[in-house]
């Protein structure tokens, strides 16, 4: 029996930053940081982490003010926190992170993450896998410090990485620490892992699948979000979530044509089945403007270009 969940405006999610200057983050390149001595590096990271914690607080306030209940944290929030120097400095901010995270919980804000492309659990190289786990540990620790639950609610979704390595992916997931494994999810992509392949990974590894409809139509060369395979994959992905009400999906539109992999500023076309999606991350360039367009048009049945 399919759950009759209806998408609501509050559960259209903001991805990382805003089009306006309301939510922005600071960063530093490895080359620049390493050009200084270690005490200077530590102070630079301390200042940067403080700035970004303040900005996460601003993001929580922005989401509350705009009735947004889903927010994806930037994967670049705490550069070098996967190294000893950064990990130690991040510990100094445990109390502040707890305050910000608890504020998110009080505002019913679901926080998720999407670790970067350097996470490749399907690699033939054990060194690459070890580095991938190190990055995942950093993100899981960030969520822990923010007092987010070690469950699928605080989703950390990644791509499959190197193609045709389903057995390797499943085996790697089984070896992950609990605070990662309980949050990890896999997302289909346009190149290495189709929706069907990622669905197999998720079923075997017993982790959720984050279904990205645009990746799917690009990979399968479809001309509509309402293709039967989109609908079927959406419902199949829902079954991988321990709680179907936590199901998370992604939407974006092609910039210049339907199957364009580059993202458009806004969303003009949605899968009809996504009306049953509990949580939707809106991957459009114009961020909150795209969310507002979906609220005013798609959810009211008056979609337009």
C-alpha angles and dihedrals in degrees: 000000000000117000112245095221113158122211111245129198095247092060096059101109133227115225114221104296141023130243087237120060091258095103117030134140138212126229142173131214122240090238093055095044094049091051088075132067118263098262090052091047090053093050092047091053092045091055092044094049091049091051093049094046088054089050093050085055088052090050091053090050092047092051092048092049092049096042094246115152099182126063132172113212117221114259087220094058097116110022114207093012086128088065124074093250093054096039091055093049092047089057088062088065098050094115094048092047090051090053092050093045093048089050089056090051091049089053093049089243115159111214121204136169138212109202114213133264093272089078104094112161091171096061122129087222116085088202091059091048091049090051090047091053089048090056092047090050089055092053093044090050090052090054090046091052088049087055092241116156120262090236139097087275089077092049121196104191124189137173124252095251117198110037129243093025101113094138090050092050093051092047092049092051091052089058097051121114113259097251088058100037093052090055103034122112133169128229127204116240141196099252120023108025126031122208090259092052095047089047088056091049092050094047093049096042092041094232130125126269119225104209115214107195095194094051086050097052091045093049094045094038093234125168098211140042086219094065110134091245091060091053094044094048092048092056093042090052090051090061090061092064115091086217109031089205088069094059111137125199135177130226132189134149128225114262101224103009138008096267095039108131092210113091124247122229091245142017118255101158130046135178108254089224090063087077082081095049111114094203129021126186108209107217099190127131094237093056111187091023089058090049091052091049091054091048094050098040117017096040091046095045096246102108115169143162 
